Amino acid sequence: MKRKNRLLCACAGFVSLLFAAGCSRTIDGADPSRGDAIGFAPTATRAVVEDFAAGDAFAVWGWYTPEDAFSQVFDATKVSTPDGTTWGYDGLKYWKSDKTYAFYALYPAMDALPATTAGYASGGLLSVEGFDAMRQVDLMAAAATGMSGSSPAVVRFAFTHLLSRVQVVGKVNESSLGIVDFTPRIYSVKLYGVPRTGALSLAAADLTTSGAVRNAWTGSDPTTSAEPLAEFSSAAGTEISTGSTLLLDVLSIPLQLTQEAFVEVEYSTDKAGTNRKTTAIQLTALPVTIWEAGQQYRYTFSISDEDRILFDIPAVNPWSEAVGGIIIVD
């Protein structure tokens, strides 16, 4: 489900701006009551949560040229929505005629990224330090450049996912369906051996190039079986019968997988659940060894009555064909 987010009009306090056409005249910022206010509208869909919701926010940086002493207009300014539909920020800013603007955005806003430092340089270089993938926050960025202050318009951000989405699905091997006393259960699924933290340095021009985004990341602090990136756990065991069961839906730093990356499954096949086994699958043994930004990787395994786990070839889809895609706030 995807909806269009609209900007409505207000004049003071928490600012909501007219989405359609802005105000009537462009000035040089000397008299805000007569000028066109700068407003923002995002377009994007998030992982896990597919729409912007009340309380969501992103950070904005912005500059104009030719430069003067006040060329930076926004510096990690928080733009938020009270209802998932209208967007605004404190401290209304106005377009200046004969200036050309560039705006950059990062989702979520900085107060939602504890221990992370991030920012844009005026040339459009995004830097992120100390990003914690364990928090499972969908990190996205956007740019809107070459906007004329003489022709005010709502700044539309098309957000791009900076992370990869990884799913693990369990099912019963078709040849084992209907076998008496064959009742497979899943007790835990872990994903580990991929970075917990990461740093990013990326030019705005490369935001929509998946490989460029991946290469811009530097991962560190690999996760382990004791402290996995994500874990499904069920003390009584989740019974797998017909169909498929989604067990993990994870956001990861994009990377070239190493031999340390595993999916670990604890399961049983008897009705009493007494013959538990643990199998760790090395991800590089499967035909996908790179996780790109903005892509979804779906790993499906089946359990057979022979007490074995078999992994299918991973399914790779653009995020937009799974859940999400380029997020556009408009």
N, C-alpha and C positions, 0 to 999 in steps of 0.2 A: 504494500500500500504506500502510495506516495502522494503528497499533496503539495500544492503551490503555497508558498508563504508570502503574504502580502504586507506591505508597509502602509500604515495609516498616518493621519496627520495630527500633530499637536505642536505647541509653540514653546513650552518651557518645561523645566524639571526633567523628568525622564522623557527623552525625545523619541517620538515615533514620527516617521517622515512619510510624506505622500509618495506612494509607489509609482503612480502614473506619470506625472509631469513635473513635480517639484513646484516651486513658487514662481512668481511672475518675472523677476528681474535678476540680473547678475551684477554684483558690485565687487569692490575690492576688499570687502570684509570690514570696512570702517563702520558701517551701520547695519548690524545684524537684522534689524526689523525690516530692512528693505531687500535683503539678499536671499540667495538660494542656499539652503542648508544642505550639507553633504549627508546623504543617507545610504544605507547598505541593505542588500538583499542577498541571502545565500541560496545556493542550489546544490543539494547533496542528500545522500542517504547513508545512514550509519550502519555499521555491523551490529548485529544482535538487536539493537533498537533501530528501526528502519526510518524513523521520522524525527524531525526536530520536535522537542517537547517544551512545555513551560519550564523556564529556568535555564535552558541551554544558553551558551554564550561562546563567542570566539573573540580572539584578540586581533586588533588591526594596527598596522603601521602604514604611514603614508607620507609622501613628499611631493613637492612640485618643483618644476623648473620653468623659466630661469630662476635660479636660487636667490634668496635674500636671507636676512637674519632669521626669518621665521618659516623657512622652507619645510621643516618637519611639522606636519599637521597632526599626525597620530603616532603615538608611541606605546604599543601594547594596549591600546584603548579597548576596554571591554564593551562589546556589542552583544546585547542579550535580548531575549524574548520573554515576556511575562506569560504568554499563552501559546507559544509554538507557532504563532502567525505573524505578529507584529514585532519589529526589531528596532531597538534604539540604544542610545548611549548618553552619558552625562556630558555636559559641556559642549553645546552645539557648535559645530564648525561650519564655515561658509566658503563656498567657491570663490576664487579670485579670477577675474577675467584675465585673459592673455597669459595664463599659466597652464602648464601641462602636468597632470597628476599621475602618480603611480601608487597603487594601494596593494597591500599584501596582508593576508590573514592566516591565522593558525587556529585550528579547533582541537581541543577546547581552549577556553581562556586560561591564562596563566595560573589563576587561583585554583584550577582543577588539576594542576600538574605539580604537586609538591615535590621538592628536591630536584626539579627540572629547571634548567635555564634555557631560554629560547629567545630568538629575535631575528629580525630582518635588517640587513644593511640597505642603504638607499638604492644600491644597484640591483637589489632583488635577491641577495644571497641569504638563504635561510640557514640558521644554525640552531642545533638542539644539543644539549649536553645533559647527561644523567637521566635519560628517559627510562622509566621503570616499566618493562613489559608485563611484570607481574600484576600491575594494577588493572590490566585489561581495558585501557582507555583507547578508543579509536582516534588515532592521530591523523589529522587531515590539514591540507594547506591549499591556498588559492592566491591568485594574482589577478589584478585588473589594472592594466597600464595604458598609457597614451590617452588619458581622458582629459578633455578640454574644459578648463574652467569657464570658458566663454559659452559653452553649451552644456549646462548642468544636466546631469542624469543620475538616476539611482545607480550606485556602484554594485554591480551584480558579480557575486563570487561563485565560481564553479569549483567546489572543493574536490580535491583529489586525495584518495586514501594513500597514506604513507606506509601502511603496514600490510601484511599478508593475513589472510583468513584461512584457518586450518580446521577441518572437521574430521571426527572419527566416528564411524558408524558400524554397528554390529548387526549381524543377521545369522540365520540358521542356513547351513548348507542344504540346498534343495534336495539332495539325495538322502538326507537324514530326516526329512520331514515325515512325521507319522510313526516313527520308531518308538516302541513302547519303552518307557522309563528314560527316554532321552529328553531331558528338560534342562537345556543350557541356561546358566545364569552368569551374569557379569558382576563381579564384586568391586573391581577398580580398573580404571584406564588412566594411564599417565603419559604425558608428553614431556620429554626432557632431552637434555643435550643440546639445547639451543640457547641463545643469549638471554639473560635476564635483563640486562641494561644495554643501552646503546647511545651513540652520538651520531648526529647527522649534519652534513654540510652540503647544501644543494642550491643551485641557481633556479630562480623562478621559471626560467625558460625550459627547465628539464622536469617540471612538476608532473607532466602528463606522460613522461617516458619511463615506463616501468623499470627497465634495466638500469637507467640512470639513477632512479630513486634507490634501488637496491645497492648499487655500487657506492652511493653516497653515505650509506650506513656503515658504522663500525660497531660491532657487537662485542660485549664483554661479560664476564661473570657467568659462565655456562650453568644452566640448571642441571639438577641431578635427580635420580630416582627418589632420594629423600626429600628434595625440594624441587618438584617438577614445575614447569611453566604453568601447567593446568592439570587437574585431576578430577575424574569422576569416581565417586565412592558410594557404595551401598552395602551396609553391614549384612543385610538379609539376602542381598543379591537381586539384581534386576533380571527377571526372566525374559529371554529372547525367544519368541515363538515364530509367528509369521511376519513378513514385512521386514523393515529396517528400523533400527533404533538409534537415534542420534545421541551419542555419549559425550562428545567433546565438541565445543565450538569456540575456537581460540584465536586471538589476535597475536601475531608474532612479528618480530623484526624481520624484514626480508633478508634472505641470506643464501649462500651456497652451503648446502647441508654437508656436514662432516660425518665421519664414522661414529661420532659420539651421540648422534641424534637417534632417539628410539621412541617407539610407542610400546608401552608395556601393558599387558592385559592379564588380569587375574580372573579366572573363570572356573566353572564346574559344569559337568554334563549329566550327572545323575540326579534323580529326583530329590534325594536327600541332601544333596549339596556337600557331600563329604569328600569328594575327590578333587579338591581345588588344585589348580595348576596356575603357574605364572609363565607367560611367554613374552619375551622382549623382541620386537621386530626392529632391526636396523633399517632406518629409512633410506639410506643410500643403496640398499639392496633392491629397492623398488625403482621403477623407471623414471622417477621424478627426483632430481637432485638439487633443484633451485626453486626457492620460493620468491616470487616477484611481488612487488607492491601492487595492490589493487586486484590481486588474483585470489580465487578461492581454490583450496586443495582439499579434496574429499577422499579420505582413506576409509575404505570399506573392508571389513574382515568377516569371514563366515566361520561358524563353529560346526564341526561334523561329529557324528556319533563315534568316530574313530579317535576322539579326544584330540583333535588337531584344530589349529587356527590357520586359515589361509587368507592372505590379503589379495584383493583384486588390484589391478592396475589403477593407481590414483586418478580420479577425475579432476581435470583442471578446467575452470571456467572463469571468465571475467566476473568480477564482483557483481556487476550489474545484472548478470544472468542468474546469480544466486540470490543474495539479498543485499541490496545496497547499490553502489555504483558511484558515478560522479554526483556529488551532492550540490545541487544548485538552489540557492535561496532566492526565490523571486516571487 
